Amino acid sequence: MKSKKKAEIRDIQSNEEWDLIYFHSTVIDIYQEWAGPTMVFEDIFVKLKRNLTQAEYLIFYSANCENIELLKRYRDYCEPLLLFFGNKILVHVQYHMNAPQIEKSIEEQLSKELQAIKENRKREPMDDSFLTKFSDNNGSQSIENKETLSNGPILYKDESASLRSLLMKTAEKVDQDYWLNPGSYKLDVALFVIKPDLVANEKKDEILDYLRSKGFLIHMHEDKLLNDDELINIFKPDSNVLDEFIRFMSSGSSTCAIVSKGHTGRSTSDDLRYIIGSNDPDLARENNPDCLTALYGTDNILNGFYSSHTNNEALKEIQIVFPEYQQPVIKGKSIDEYPHKTATLCLLGPAHVRSRKEAIIRAIIQHGFEVRYEKTYTFRPDEVESLYIKHRNADVFKPLVEAFIDGPCLLLYIAKENCVSDFCELLGPFLREDFSKMPGTLRHDFDETTMPVTTIHGSESIIDARKELEQFFPYQQTLTVIKPGLTPNQKNDIFKRLNLNGFTILMKATRHLTKDVLTQFYARHQGLPWFNDFIQFMSSDICEIIILAREDAVQALREIMGPVDPVRAKTDAPESIRAIYGLDIMRNGLHASSNNKHAREEIRLFFPDFEFIKTKPITFHSNVLTTDATISNDLPITDENDLYYLQSHEIMYELAVHTRTNENENEESAVFLTLMGKTNETKKLLLQYADNNIHPLQSNQIDLFHFIDQDVGVPKLIKFSHDGRGFPKNWSLANIEVTISSRNKIFKFDINELILEEKLSYPITDIIDIEPKTNGNCAITIQTGSAKYAGTSADCSILLSGSQGVYAFQLRRSLTNRIPFQNRYRDVFLVNVDEQLHDIQYIVLEHNNENSTPAWFVDFVIIKILLSQQEYL
């Protein structure tokens, strides 16, 4: 099969290289040193090279304007720029980064250049002096007459007066603490038991330190000799080993500890069970050799450890061992109640890395932050100057730069609700004269007095956090290939490790790779002595080819994978994948891309139509499933995809709750309902805000509720729970009907009794087919921003302008939210458009500037034409 053409984009870094450029039908991506080449252009160039009939006349380059004297007038210009040269003359500048517009401009300029060559005439040079004025003022002055060069509408000619500018300035001053009623929640805790043999061998402190290193908090621990009743109620041993188990557990004291994952929102029980591993040490060593049972266990009884299986069991078990213990109540909402965690950057300078690194990380974790990722980084002076540009006129600026370039630094990606403001508070003021009066802050408690300035850095605002995290932890895609020779259990363990380290699988293929494909894939190694044997081995059996995504994915995967030689890996990185599963340099378990450029090349080789993602997508699935298309941001779960590395598909549930009697008619009770499928269940769904009634759950009333949650398949059971205040008095239900419109079915649960206690479950009684709904053929997805006051309650509309017409729609009924356009909401609207609407050129969002919060900050809009499967961002 003929291979597809690939755009060769040469990066120009010096005046000498610039002088060698061939300037006929040449497109050049101009970029700043700190930003790097615009990655999306590579995809556009590849597409044009593949589709244009006269693409051989096009040449693509990228150029660093900070190193090239002739490009100095483009320095400090914040937008990406494309320059088009025809016969050594600059004929066009493209600065609108709209993909269809870029493609259209390049095609037009190529057509004009070919026509000029045919007619033997010169192109008219373009005047780019408007950019020079911008550069001469260091970016402080708006570009004049910019609108005269644009083919699209200019909604705001004065940027300082625009709504976007106003909201961006507002966002810099506020954090994401926009919840008006933060409430409170109880910390998720679990019981952890170290058995008598390990306690007797003085392994207790070593094991507890290991848990702390994995992010667990030890709230309290005590050595206890448990009696028979306590052992049976906690451990629930099988009757055939009961006597032997009790004899062993009564032979000495066990260490009982109450542990949690702090305020991170992670399940303490789930994480603890993974760290402990299987009860059978032999299985543990095979499937998870780094788990505690594999390291310390001997047999099914002498397996070292026990932990609670669920949160409810944990509370009961803790009360048995520590009857006076009170579960902590935390102010604010639990992270899993927030749409997303917020994140920020923490940077430790060389002095702190050398002397106080572990202590600082431990303090950060103890204050409820999750250290999600970390990596070492050596700064250049210009990078530090850019980071502290706000302090460039201060006396500390020069010592600050010198302090950060003195050696390797440590970058931490930390997460928590209200992360930016909370971490700024924990960090303390920037100047020593201020933080020296504030004990309890990191800068005070870990001050390096030998240094003239502090080298503990944290993002100062949401905007700074976003920029700095994108700079140091960019969202990337990388490729890994699981090599032949691994067992299914070993592959599953690798997938679990990837999931535990924050990777998402975007695409996965199982293939028997041919020698031709492998030769192309490993072309850079061709000619080495071992090359032919290696190709023979790789083609001997099937391989798993996987696209992974994560912040800083390329480097992170290589660190998890370990050195190429398993012998060296066992010494330098004993917990790495190659150290555990590698046999030799050839059979070392898996391949991973060595850098971001190689990752993109390798992904394009195996998945030529894959579209690279620059920013991390917000997990969302529409409830709309039509015969034409499914709107979805993630891969669906199939028989070939395992649940532990793909997030479950989310759908919309409509609940019709039929109440017969309720004596607490003037009170709003916090009642929850959970839908249970064959293998999973939804979160607790709060029956408090009905769509059709102001006061829900009243006598002789049917209330409608809409929820978006994970797809449990066919709902088998439902169960009720409450917030601790009990169910409403004499609350009697007739039935509950669960409508899943995407499947055109109603699932009915007949109850016909008083709800007196948290009964385990009520089974399904009937399944009713309903007529399919016709919703529309064009999906409009709108993401409202996360800054305070970003949402709006005004009446909004959208105008779609295509090459064949203009369509306007009122945005009133969102398919995903009862009240649209709230902070962080992603709303989906389905509308009907004619087949003539294609090649959308621009959109206009409007609102009537009324109601209490008329301003509206929008992150992005996606238009998807379901008939043609065209998508516009």
Salt bridges, closest charged atoms under 4 A:
GLU42 OE1 - ARG600 NE 3.22
ASP43 OD1 - ARG600 NH2 3.32
ASP43 OD1 - ARG604 NH2 2.60
GLU69 OE2 - LYS72 NZ 3.56
GLU79 OE2 - LYS146 NZ 2.40
GLU103 OE1 - LYS47 NZ 3.45
GLU113 OE1 - ARG123 NH1 3.11
GLU119 OE1 - ARG121 NE 2.71
ASP128 OD2 - ARG73 NE 2.80
GLU144 OE1 - LYS133 NZ 3.03
ASP209 OD1 - ARG212 NH1 2.86
GLU222 OE2 - LYS224 NZ 3.68
ASP223 OD2 - LYS204 NZ 3.39
ASP270 OD1 - ARG273 NH2 3.11
ASP271 OD2 - LYS261 NZ 3.15
ASP271 OD2 - ARG266 NE 2.71
ASP282 OD1 - ARG285 NH1 3.34
ASP290 OD2 - ARG497 NH2 2.98
GLU313 OE1 - HIS309 ND1 3.90
GLU358 OE2 - LYS357 NZ 3.97
GLU370 OE1 - LYS341 NZ 2.39
ASP382 OD1 - ARG380 NE 3.07
GLU383 OE2 - ARG380 NH1 3.60
ASP406 OD2 - ARG354 NH2 3.09
ASP422 OD2 - LYS416 NZ 2.50
ASP445 OD1 - HIS444 ND1 2.89
ASP447 OD1 - ARG432 NH2 2.91
GLU448 OE2 - ARG356 NH1 3.91
GLU460 OE1 - LYS390 NZ 3.78
GLU460 OE2 - HIS391 NE2 3.76
ASP464 OD2 - LYS390 NZ 2.81
GLU468 OE1 - HIS457 NE2 3.26
ASP493 OD2 - ARG497 NE 2.93
GLU544 OE2 - LYS491 NZ 3.98
GLU544 OE1 - LYS508 NZ 3.72
GLU551 OE2 - LYS616 NZ 3.60
ASP552 OD2 - LYS375 NZ 3.27
ASP572 OD2 - ARG568 NE 2.82
GLU575 OE1 - LYS214 NZ 3.86
ASP584 OD2 - ARG587 NH2 2.72
GLU601 OE2 - LYS6 NZ 3.96
GLU601 OE2 - LYS597 NZ 2.63
GLU602 OE2 - ARG524 NH1 3.57
GLU602 OE1 - HIS591 NE2 3.25
ASP609 OD1 - LYS4 NZ 3.81
ASP609 OD1 - ARG50 NH1 3.96
ASP634 OD2 - HIS621 NE2 3.55
GLU654 OE1 - HIS706 NE2 2.92
GLU663 OE1 - LYS729 NZ 3.91
GLU681 OE2 - LYS719 NZ 3.87
ASP691 OD2 - HIS706 ND1 2.32
ASP691 OD1 - ARG818 NE 2.95
ASP711 OD2 - ARG743 NH2 2.38
ASP723 OD2 - ARG725 NH2 2.64
ASP750 OD1 - LYS748 NZ 3.99
GLU753 OE2 - LYS759 NZ 3.73
ASP769 OD1 - LYS745 NZ 2.59
